[in-house]
Amino acid sequence: MATDTPKAETAAPQLPIFYKSLAVLNKTAHGELRLRPAKTMNFAAKANSIVLAGSEFAAASHDYPIVFSGKGAEPTAFAVTGRKTGENMFVSKDGVWKKGAYIPAYVRRYPFMLIKSQDGTTFNLAIDPESEMIHAKIGDPLFDGDQPSKATERMLELSKSFVLDMERTATIIRQLEALDLLEERQIDVTLANGVKSRIGGFRVVNESKLTALSDGDFLAMRKTGALPVVYMHLVSQQRWAAFRG
């Protein structure tokens, strides 16, 4: 897809979008640091797509077209936020997210994220120490004595929920693939300067194939929770109107 695709949940070899660096949170290195509210959302201003979990589809479908990764890619869903590389239509020049628009969990959890341990068996909470939200003097402390602070615990819970939601979403996408419900799609858009462009490299649900599913396959989708995800995805396709011109 002609979008900025966040990478897998890992610190290497390439960092996910937004993150300048990642370090596993620990008392020795980060005991004196603090978390302060973001002054702006400029860290997301160049992301023209943002990873989205299935549990977010209902809220996100009011604002963004929701699409699935291209064939052969890691099974992921995205909220499309821009018409070209380096553009996020939902972040103003002043770094303010569009009023009333849903802010994806991927954005809200920054500058934290869970990363896999070297042996791949566990997850560790990490931070981007270069983020403007991590400060030496201003904000809520990351630690309360030797233990994570309440602010850190809140971000840990958000990060845990996001990882679990993304795993469930990947399972649903694999089910859609197995049922041959996903098809490649391209969208023609008009940029702010009037130039025509095309967004591609993503997939959407083929409604005709969805309608033609057998009763057994339809029931299987209901059992896995895929149906609400699919329906909200289809509703979100109406949001392309704001991108076309």
Secondary structure, DSSP 8 states (H G I E B T S, - for coil): --S-----S-SSSS--TT-S--EE--HHHHTT-EE---S-SGGGTT-SEEEE-GGGHHHHTTTS-EEEE-TTS---EEEE--SSTT--TTB-TTS-B-TT----HHHHTTTEEEEE-TTSS-EEEEE-TTSTTEESSSSEESEETTEE-HHHHHHHHHHHHHHHHHHHHHHHHHHHHHTT-EEEEEEEEE-TTS-EEEEEEEEEE-HHHHHT--HHHHHHHHHHTHHHHHHHHHHHGGGGGGT--
